[in-house]
């Protein structure tokens, strides 16, 4: 059998919905020597990763750790631990990932009631209140940052409604963690999950999660076994807790990467990190507006790290994405579901959220749109972004 050809991946600027560009320090950390998954050194790394994740989630929850799997594994871990067959659950569906949470919950045996909004819009507290009054759910699941639409869902008022009804609040923070404030304790989020490949600028492979004591009491009081052995928090608690009982072989070097990724954010400071994401978002938005490109998400509820924008009329959206990749080395995302063929998704996440990338994608878009006959003043997008940076 012939040997495999040399591995030589192309160099890209990743400005899509994820994965984001990886910070060089994270890549370097992942090349450090591998140790055993119960080695004393690795146990220290686990402790520090837990402490760092608590800072990012702004929580004191003991059960804060990284699931060995991508963000979707975090979704499944939180759902299957909280849900037993026959439990009532409400899920907010205004994009792909609310739909995915519904599917996961139904597979776990939940009786799911969907509340729905058009893609790009968010839920009001009144809508959630009405659903909670009608269903009396055990769990309410909602996506804080809908990656498919760029919509930014407020959580705090919804959390109060859910708790007043005696239910648990489950939040998808895959795209929001590290890019906007996520206040687990202040808002009273009972269970939450994220992923490493978005604003943490770490490769996909781990899913930060956090369960408060209220959620853990429900899990420990289950009448049935958790559907998934691999994601059973009652066993993972022994591995990530003080006992360090073997459960599975953790991805050692991915943990190094997450350790470094969290360290970088904490060195910058959370508030400074959020401000950086917001500034680059404003610059990109101004630049896109100058060449006639509008946002798909509801005004006032647009994510800074995931910019879903309408494709101009008459433009071949797939050709623009292909040319960005092949001619400029820039990856942006296509629309999904109801937005397929109608939007582009431009990510400014973590290490990728910096002015150089804003200028790069704007100037490349200008050239490609002009080639397709779009009319605007040359250089308008870069000039508009520059105005934002100058303040």
C-alpha angles and dihedrals in degrees: 000000000000119000118258115261118260115282107245112157117190120253109250136177101229108214098150132100092288163000091060127204109291118236110244090233090058093051090049091050091053090057092061119114116287117238130186121285090244096038111131090239093054091048088057089051090052091052092051093045089053091050092049093048090052088057092050093047090041092229142123092211110145091210097065113127146125120273113219097245141055126292090280088061087054089053092050093045094055095043100046093046094051098038128073123183110285096020117140115238133177118208126189109225118192098133145001099301097051085053091050092051088053091053093049092049093049091050087054089055100258122151096231126202113192124210110196140199129180113271111277095028129099134222123261122222088243092059091051092046092053092050094046092050091052100042106031091211130197091215135021115200124196137169113235095192113025103206094195095058109020091238119152112212118206110228111183101078092041091053091057092050092049094048094045086058091052094247133128122249118223117189132195106217098163094127099025103056109103094008104066132012114288108188107187098169099034093050095038098238108177099197131007138173137193141167136240099229101071124054093350089067092219125127117269113268110092132064118205111215137175132196123189123217092263090058092044091052089055092048094048090048095054118136092208134045117264108267093236122055092194094052099038105133092200087067097034088055089066092052096044094036131072096285096062092204112179113258107152138339103273121216096259100189093043086057089054088053093050090047090056094042092054090045091055093052093047091049089054092044124241096254092049090048092052091047091051092053091048094049095050090046091054091049093049092046092051091048093050092047089055090062095042102262117140132197122254097210124083113278111259092023102069121132115237093212100045116046113191108189135179118255109239116253114272095016121127097232095191092052091052091052091046093049092047089055100040100036103031104021091237122137120204126167132254124228119270131213112338089008096052109135091002106078143034120218114216116190125207098179132160112309088009093061099092136114095252090063093046091054092043097054094041094052092045092048091050092055095046095045091048089053088057092052102262113153122223139120110283111251093015095126095050091046092051092049090049090055090057093050091049088054 
